[in-house]
Amino acid sequence: MLKRFLLNAVVLIILERILTGVSIQGGIESLLLAAAVLGLANAIVRPLLLVITLPINFLTLGLFTVVINALMLQLTAAIVPSFFIDGFGWALLTAILFSIVSVGLSMVLD
């Protein structure tokens, strides 16, 4: 669980450096807080949303999961005062890249 938390923090900082629509202000504390809130949102809220949106997810062959991931990023940005995402489009792009970078780093670390 700690490994996943640190991986989320690393991915967030990578995407913050790459994307202009994502910013983390306030240093390492803000980064760790954003990673913790994102982890909690993914552990608590995301499973509920996946169950509620199961028919849509089934019809889109799982692609709606990316939208749910974007919503989790927006929820994190709404909760953490120093984490910003400039709209849903940036959240969607961040969710896609977050998945790609996270899988890549997981493969390298394992």
Backbone hydrogen bonds in HBPLUS format (Angstrom, degrees):
<---DONOR---> <-ACCEPTOR-->    atom                        ^
c    i                          cat <-CA-CA->   ^        H-A-AA   ^      H-
h    n   atom  resd res      DA  || num        DHA   H-A  angle D-A-AA Bond
n    s   type  num  typ     dist DA aas  dist angle  dist       angle   num
A0005-PHE N   A0001-MET O   2.99 MM   4  6.24 155.3  2.05 145.0 151.8     1
A0006-LEU N   A0002-LEU O   2.94 MM   4  6.19 164.4  1.96 152.7 156.0     2
A0007-LEU N   A0003-LYS O   2.89 MM   4  6.05 150.8  1.98 143.7 152.7     3
A0008-ASN N   A0004-ARG O   2.87 MM   4  6.12 155.3  1.93 147.7 153.7     4
A0009-ALA N   A0005-PHE O   3.04 MM   4  6.36 153.6  2.12 145.1 152.4     5
A0010-VAL N   A0006-LEU O   2.95 MM   4  6.21 157.9  2.00 148.2 153.8     6
A0011-VAL N   A0007-LEU O   2.92 MM   4  6.13 162.7  1.95 152.2 157.0     7
A0012-LEU N   A0008-ASN O   2.88 MM   4  6.05 157.8  1.93 147.1 153.5     8
A0013-ILE N   A0009-ALA O   3.07 MM   4  6.31 157.9  2.12 147.5 152.6     9
A0014-ILE N   A0010-VAL O   3.00 MM   4  6.23 154.1  2.07 147.8 155.3    10
A0015-LEU N   A0011-VAL O   2.92 MM   4  6.14 168.6  1.94 156.2 158.6    11
A0016-GLU N   A0012-LEU O   2.87 MM   4  5.98 145.8  1.99 142.9 153.1    12
A0017-ARG N   A0013-ILE O   3.12 MM   4  6.25 143.0  2.26 137.5 145.7    13
A0017-ARG N   A0014-ILE O   3.16 MM   3  5.25 126.2  2.47  95.8 109.1    14
A0018-ILE N   A0014-ILE O   3.08 MM   4  6.36 141.2  2.24 142.2 153.3    15
A0019-LEU N   A0015-LEU O   2.85 MM   4  5.74 172.3  1.86 152.0 154.5    16
A0086-ASP N   A0021-GLY O   2.90 MM  65  5.07 157.2  1.95 147.1 153.7    17
A0023-SER N   A0084-PHE O   2.97 MM  61  5.21 160.6  2.01 145.6 148.9    18
A0084-PHE N   A0023-SER O   2.83 MM  61  5.21 169.6  1.84 161.5 164.2    19
A0025-GLN N   A0082-SER O   2.81 MM  57  5.07 164.8  1.84 153.2 157.5    20
A0031-LEU N   A0027-GLY O   3.18 MM   4  6.51 155.2  2.25 146.8 154.3    21
A0032-LEU N   A0028-ILE O   2.89 MM   4  6.10 165.2  1.92 152.8 155.8    22
A0033-LEU N   A0029-GLU O   2.92 MM   4  6.09 152.9  1.99 144.0 152.1    23
A0034-ALA N   A0030-SER O   2.89 MM   4  6.05 160.1  1.93 147.4 152.5    24
A0035-ALA N   A0031-LEU O   2.95 MM   4  6.20 157.4  2.00 148.6 155.0    25
A0036-ALA N   A0032-LEU O   2.91 MM   4  6.07 151.6  1.99 142.6 150.4    26
A0037-VAL N   A0033-LEU O   2.91 MM   4  6.12 165.1  1.93 154.3 157.8    27
A0038-LEU N   A0034-ALA O   2.90 MM   4  5.99 159.4  1.94 146.3 152.7    28
A0039-GLY N   A0035-ALA O   2.93 MM   4  6.04 153.0  2.01 139.6 147.3    29
A0040-LEU N   A0036-ALA O   2.93 MM   4  6.21 156.8  1.98 148.9 154.9    30
A0041-ALA N   A0037-VAL O   2.83 MM   4  6.03 159.4  1.87 150.4 156.5    31
A0042-ASN N   A0038-LEU O   2.88 MM   4  6.05 156.5  1.94 147.4 153.8    32
A0043-ALA N   A0039-GLY O   2.94 MM   4  6.10 135.2  2.15 137.1 149.4    33
A0044-ILE N   A0040-LEU O   2.85 MM   4  5.93 148.0  1.95 151.0 158.3    34
A0045-VAL N   A0041-ALA O   2.96 MM   4  5.12 123.9  2.29 122.0 137.7    35
A0046-ARG N   A0041-ALA O   2.99 MM   5  6.29 162.9  2.02 162.4 165.3    36
A0048-LEU N   A0045-VAL O   3.10 MM   3  5.41 118.9  2.49 106.2 120.8    37
A0049-LEU N   A0045-VAL O   3.04 MM   4  6.37 160.6  2.08 157.1 163.2    38
A0050-LEU N   A0046-ARG O   2.86 MM   4  6.08 153.8  1.93 154.0 161.8    39
A0051-VAL N   A0047-PRO O   3.08 MM   4  6.30 151.7  2.16 143.6 149.9    40
A0052-ILE N   A0048-LEU O   2.99 MM   4  6.24 164.2  2.01 151.7 156.3    41
A0053-THR N   A0049-LEU O   2.90 MM   4  5.96 155.8  1.96 147.8 154.0    42
A0054-LEU N   A0051-VAL O   3.33 MM   3  5.12 163.8  2.36 104.7 105.3    43
A0057-ASN N   A0053-THR O   2.86 MM   4  6.06 163.6  1.89 161.8 167.4    44
A0058-PHE N   A0054-LEU O   2.82 MM   4  5.97 152.5  1.90 150.9 158.3    45
A0059-LEU N   A0055-PRO O   2.98 MM   4  6.24 159.0  2.03 147.0 152.0    46
A0060-THR N   A0056-ILE O   2.96 MM   4  6.16 146.4  2.08 147.3 156.3    47
A0062-GLY N   A0057-ASN O   2.75 MM   5  4.73 160.9  1.78 151.9 151.9    48
A0061-LEU N   A0058-PHE O   3.25 MM   3  5.07 161.4  2.28 102.0 105.9    49
A0063-LEU N   A0060-THR O   3.19 MM   3  5.42 167.9  2.20 111.3 114.4    50
A0065-THR N   A0062-GLY O   3.17 MM   3  5.69 158.6  2.22 111.9 118.3    51
A0066-VAL N   A0063-LEU O   3.13 MM   3  5.79 150.6  2.22 114.4 120.4    52
A0067-VAL N   A0064-PHE O   2.98 MM   3  5.15 122.9  2.32  99.6 113.8    53
A0068-ILE N   A0064-PHE O   3.11 MM   4  6.56 153.3  2.19 148.1 155.5    54
A0069-ASN N   A0065-THR O   2.87 MM   4  6.17 154.2  1.93 147.7 154.9    55
A0070-ALA N   A0066-VAL O   2.93 MM   4  6.21 149.5  2.02 142.5 150.8    56
A0071-LEU N   A0067-VAL O   2.91 MM   4  6.25 149.7  2.01 145.5 154.1    57
A0072-MET N   A0068-ILE O   2.95 MM   4  6.29 144.4  2.08 144.8 154.6    58
A0073-LEU N   A0069-ASN O   3.06 MM   4  6.40 148.1  2.16 143.6 151.8    59
A0074-GLN N   A0070-ALA O   2.95 MM   4  6.27 153.4  2.02 147.0 154.6    60
A0075-LEU N   A0071-LEU O   2.84 MM   4  6.04 150.6  1.92 144.0 152.3    61
A0076-THR N   A0072-MET O   2.97 MM   4  6.16 154.1  2.03 140.8 147.6    62
A0077-ALA N   A0073-LEU O   2.93 MM   4  6.22 154.4  2.00 144.4 151.5    63
A0078-ALA N   A0074-GLN O   2.90 MM   4  6.13 140.6  2.05 140.8 151.7    64
A0079-ILE N   A0075-LEU O   3.03 MM   4  6.29 140.7  2.19 144.0 154.0    65
A0079-ILE N   A0076-THR O   3.19 MM   3  5.17 126.4  2.49  94.2 107.6    66
A0080-VAL N   A0076-THR O   2.86 MM   4  5.94 174.9  1.86 161.4 163.0    67
A0083-PHE N   A0080-VAL O   3.30 MM   3  5.55 170.2  2.31 116.5 117.2    68
A0087-GLY N   A0085-ILE O   2.99 MM   2  5.85 134.0  2.20 106.3  92.8    69
A0091-ALA N   A0087-GLY O   3.13 MM   4  6.42 151.5  2.22 141.9 150.6    70
A0092-LEU N   A0088-PHE O   2.78 MM   4  6.02 153.0  1.85 151.4 158.0    71
A0093-LEU N   A0089-GLY O   2.99 MM   4  6.24 165.7  2.01 149.8 153.3    72
A0094-THR N   A0090-TRP O   2.81 MM   4  5.89 157.6  1.86 145.8 152.9    73
A0095-ALA N   A0091-ALA O   2.85 MM   4  6.00 151.0  1.94 141.9 149.8    74
A0096-ILE N   A0092-LEU O   3.03 MM   4  6.32 158.3  2.08 149.9 154.9    75
A0097-LEU N   A0093-LEU O   2.98 MM   4  6.19 174.4  1.98 154.7 156.3    76
A0098-PHE N   A0094-THR O   2.66 MM   4  5.66 149.3  1.75 145.1 155.2    77
A0099-SER N   A0095-ALA O   3.08 MM   4  6.22 157.5  2.13 142.5 146.9    78
A0100-ILE N   A0096-ILE O   3.14 MM   4  6.46 161.8  2.18 149.1 153.9    79
A0101-VAL N   A0097-LEU O   2.83 MM   4  5.96 177.1  1.84 159.1 160.1    80
A0102-SER N   A0098-PHE O   2.86 MM   4  5.77 155.7  1.92 143.5 151.4    81
A0103-VAL N   A0099-SER O   2.99 MM   4  6.09 160.3  2.03 146.3 151.1    82
A0104-GLY N   A0100-ILE O   3.00 MM   4  6.21 162.0  2.04 148.2 153.7    83
A0105-LEU N   A0101-VAL O   2.85 MM   4  6.06 165.2  1.88 152.9 156.6    84
A0106-SER N   A0102-SER O   2.90 MM   4  5.99 153.5  1.97 143.1 151.2    85
A0107-MET N   A0103-VAL O   2.96 MM   4  6.16 153.2  2.03 147.9 154.5    86
A0108-VAL N   A0104-GLY O   3.07 MM   4  6.34 154.6  2.14 146.1 152.9    87
A0109-LEU N   A0105-LEU O   2.88 MM   4  6.04 161.5  1.92 151.8 156.6    88
A0110-ASP N   A0106-SER O   2.95 MM   4  6.00 142.9  2.09 142.2 151.1    89
